[in-house]
Amino acid sequence: MVTTLGLRPVRQSERQLAPDLARGVMLALIAVANSAIYLYGRPYGIRQHVIEHDLLNRVTATLSMTFVDGRAYPMFAALFGYGMVQIWNRRRDDAEGRRVLKRRSLWLLAFGAAHAVLLFSGDVLGVYGLLGLLIVRLLRVRDRTLLILAGVWLVPVALLSALAYNTPQATGQRTIFWSLAIEDPLTALALRPIEWVMTPVGMTGVFTAGLVGLWAGRRELLAVPDGLVRRAAVWGPVIGVLGGLPVGLTATGFLAAGDPVTVMALNAVHVVSGIAAGLGYAALIALLARRIGTRRGRLVTALSACGQRSMTSYLLQSVLFVALLPPYTIGLGGRLGSAATVALAIGVWAATVAVAEFMRRTGARGPAETLLRRLTYPRG
């Protein structure tokens, strides 16, 4: 006799608008952040952003670093932690809940490895898999302990970020993601696994954001935003701007770079403030979703469809970027400036939204989500 696990995937009718809408919107920021990494053939500055001289590209890069760089991935991490609570709350018992969440995290790690080796070594799925394995061990930890751990972890986040991105100004060599500037596809393929293993060092902030998301999920703050969420929606982005603008202005030459210690401090503040910004973005979209309620227009419906298929959309972005930007394909990354690259990224994101909306209208789930569900909730 075939039986199924009591813990099952969430049904379409049970989905909350806020997390799906947040994922759909933030995938635009993911596209902008990732596309900048593909630029090559020019000297590099702070955080490996290419150095440009015309005003439009410099202003665009400044805005991108202030509002996007290091801000989108923490928001996704918070939503990831929030979603793990939703899965945990549907368990029959603790053993079942841990078993399913651990299996899901391990498969995310495997998905991330495949994505990194074949397409993009800056993959975040594997990092979220590691985050999921950590959260599985903290599901019974008290709220206060969770927040203390999240706060204490900001210290190594700041230190590691300061060291990881402390590259010389105007260097002609990449110090991260070398494969994106190499013409030989086989050499790039060989480098990508090494780069992927190094990626978590530059994304340590997702662990703080994920623990905050776990705490918020226990209170269902995205479904029922309260005064704390409203304050986060205001102060999170403000902190993000205050912490991100100095790096943006320095990287684009509007401010002098200063000595290495100053650059390290700017990088540390940039990454830590990015966590606050990511949480603030999630809070802001939660308030917007609350205001929208059931009055969803075509745009909100399409963005929500993209959020429901966020993994598929994320992987599709990589496919399109690899087809267009690296030197071993069309090579646009060696010719486009920051402004044109941002426009390209928004176009790629819009294309994934259109694909997701088409899937919704035809009743199709995202293929990546479907596969992950089958591997996470097997029959047996």
Phi, psi and omega in degrees: 000132181267129177239166178239157174297143177294326178283121188234164174296154179291140178281160180302320182291343182266355185289144176266143183292317189303308180298319180294316179296319179298316179296317181298317180290314185291341174297335174295317179292323176300316180298316180296316181295315183290322183297326180296331182290336183282347183289138184208178176084008178222164177299151180251150178240213182301137179058027174063024172278137181294147179273127182235163188240334180278151190297317184300313181293323179294317179294317179299314180296322178298312179296320179297316181290330181284318188254345188239309187301120180073014182246328185283316183297320175299324178296318177296324178296319177297318177294327178295312177298320178299317181292328179295326176295320179298321176293315181301322183290346180263007184289156170276324177206169185297322182298317179296315180300313179295321182297314182291316181293322177294317179298318180297318181293320179294322178289326174299320177299319178293318177301317180297320179298315179296317179298317183293316183289320186273330189230295194221113184286349174277022182308143178249349181299319179296322177296319178293328174298316176297318177300319179297319178296324176293315182297324178304325181278350184245011185296332181259004180287144181295155182303315182298320179295320178302313183292325177295315178299319179297320180289316180297325182295342179297335180294305176295332176301312181297316182294312181295321179294320179298320181283319185294327184252017180274067181262151180298145177288140176063032175282146180271356183246143175286144175250351174220153176052054180300328186299337184281353179240015182255134185283329183279117183296329180288322175295318177298319179298321181290330182280331188300320177299323178295316180296321181296320179296330180278342186303318181303335179298324179273359182235028183297338181295341181295336181289319175297313180298320180296321179292322175295321177296322176298316178296317180293326180296326177298333181257358182052047186291333178285330179281323181230079182298138179242194181299324178297318179295320178296320178293320178296324180295334179269306189282333178300303177298325178298313178298321179299319179292314181298325180274337184264331184298318179301318178293318179300315180291325179288317182296331183260005174086004176286336173235149177292143184294324180080190183281165182302325180296320178296318179297319178298318180295319179298318179296318180298313180295322180301313184288317181295317178293334177295328176295315178298319179296316180299316177295322178294321177300316179298318179295319180297317180290328175299318177294321178296317179297322178298320180290323180293316180061233180266000182271070184265124175274188183295320182294312180298319179298317181292318179295321177295320177298322177294319178296325177292337179243042188296323180292316177300316180295320179298315179292323178295324174304315181297319178301314182291319179296317179295326179290335189252324197257319186293160181292341180270004171238236181287327175083025179295337179296340177270355184237329184281146171270181184297319182296313180294326179292320176297317178299318178297317181298317179295323177295318177297315178299315180299323178295320179292326175297317179296320179295317180296320178294322176298317177299318180299315183293330180268002178076022182260137171278164174294136182299322179294317179295321179298314179296317180297321178296317181295325179282332183276321183245067183284157171274147181185000000 
